[in-house]
């Protein structure tokens, strides 16, 4: 009686990771081109969160170098802090 049998869905973490990483790269490019530092700060907040999500995907099974993406997240956090300081001085 397989009436209530759940179907197992297989998640391709590598494919999900690649799509997420593309969006991070697009956001990063947009942030580099942005002239308004308030918007730039908001973009970097999203970028840092996206890197956290990428690291979670690695923990769940995506086959990518965790240390590399932690370093990228750290760099984005440093950039965010710099932009935040600039915005604080301008207010």
Secondary structure per residue as TSV (DSSP state, phi and psi in degrees):
chain	resnum	aa	ss	phi	psi
A	1	X	-	360.0	91.6
A	2	X	-	-93.5	26.6
A	3	X	T	-61.5	-38.3
A	4	X	T	-109.0	19.7
A	5	X	-	-74.1	128.2
A	6	X	-	-82.8	139.6
A	7	X	-	-83.1	134.1
A	8	X	-	-83.3	128.2
A	9	X	-	-103.8	130.5
A	10	X	-	-94.0	125.6
A	11	X	-	-99.3	126.0
A	12	X	-	-88.0	91.2
A	13	X	H	-62.6	-31.0
A	14	X	H	-64.8	-42.3
A	15	X	H	-66.9	-42.9
A	16	X	H	-61.9	-42.5
A	17	X	H	-59.7	-47.4
A	18	X	H	-60.6	-41.7
A	19	X	H	-64.8	-43.4
A	20	X	H	-62.8	-41.2
A	21	X	H	-66.4	-35.4
A	22	X	H	-60.2	-42.7
A	23	X	H	-67.2	-35.8
A	24	X	H	-63.0	-43.6
A	25	X	H	-63.5	-39.4
A	26	X	H	-65.0	-43.1
A	27	X	H	-63.2	-40.5
A	28	X	H	-64.2	-43.0
A	29	X	H	-62.8	-42.5
A	30	X	H	-62.8	-40.8
A	31	X	H	-64.8	-38.8
A	32	X	H	-65.8	-31.7
A	33	X	H	-86.3	-17.2
A	34	X	-	-69.5	132.6
A	35	X	-	-93.5	-27.7
A	36	X	-	-81.6	116.8
A	37	X	H	-71.2	-22.2
A	38	X	H	-69.3	-44.5
A	39	X	H	-66.7	-41.2
A	40	X	H	-58.8	-42.1
A	41	X	H	-62.8	-43.0
A	42	X	H	-62.6	-41.1
A	43	X	H	-62.6	-42.1
A	44	X	H	-68.2	-30.1
A	45	X	H	-62.6	-42.3
A	46	X	H	-67.0	-41.0
A	47	X	H	-60.3	-45.3
A	48	X	H	-61.2	-43.2
A	49	X	H	-63.8	-39.8
A	50	X	H	-63.5	-38.4
A	51	X	H	-64.0	-37.5
A	52	X	H	-61.0	-41.3
A	53	X	H	-64.9	-39.6
A	54	X	H	-62.0	-41.4
A	55	X	H	-65.5	-37.0
A	56	X	H	-62.3	-40.7
A	57	X	H	-63.1	-37.5
A	58	X	H	-63.2	-42.6
A	59	X	H	-63.2	-30.0
A	60	X	H	-84.9	-12.3
A	61	X	T	138.8	-1.7
A	62	X	-	-68.3	140.1
A	63	X	-	-96.0	75.2
A	64	X	S	-137.1	163.3
A	65	X	-	-77.1	107.4
A	66	X	H	-61.4	-42.9
A	67	X	H	-60.6	-39.0
A	68	X	H	-61.6	-45.4
A	69	X	H	-75.9	-26.9
A	70	X	H	-67.0	-38.1
A	71	X	H	-65.9	-40.5
A	72	X	H	-63.4	-40.7
A	73	X	H	-62.9	-43.7
A	74	X	H	-61.2	-41.1
A	75	X	H	-63.3	-41.7
A	76	X	H	-64.9	-37.2
A	77	X	H	-65.5	-39.7
A	78	X	H	-63.6	-42.4
A	79	X	H	-63.0	-42.4
A	80	X	H	-60.0	-44.0
A	81	X	H	-63.5	-40.3
A	82	X	H	-63.2	-45.6
A	83	X	H	-65.0	-39.7
A	84	X	H	-61.1	-42.2
A	85	X	H	-63.6	-40.0
A	86	X	H	-62.1	-44.3
A	87	X	H	-65.1	-35.6
A	88	X	H	-65.3	-38.5
A	89	X	H	-69.2	-29.8
A	90	X	T	-86.2	-3.8
A	91	X	-	-102.6	360.0
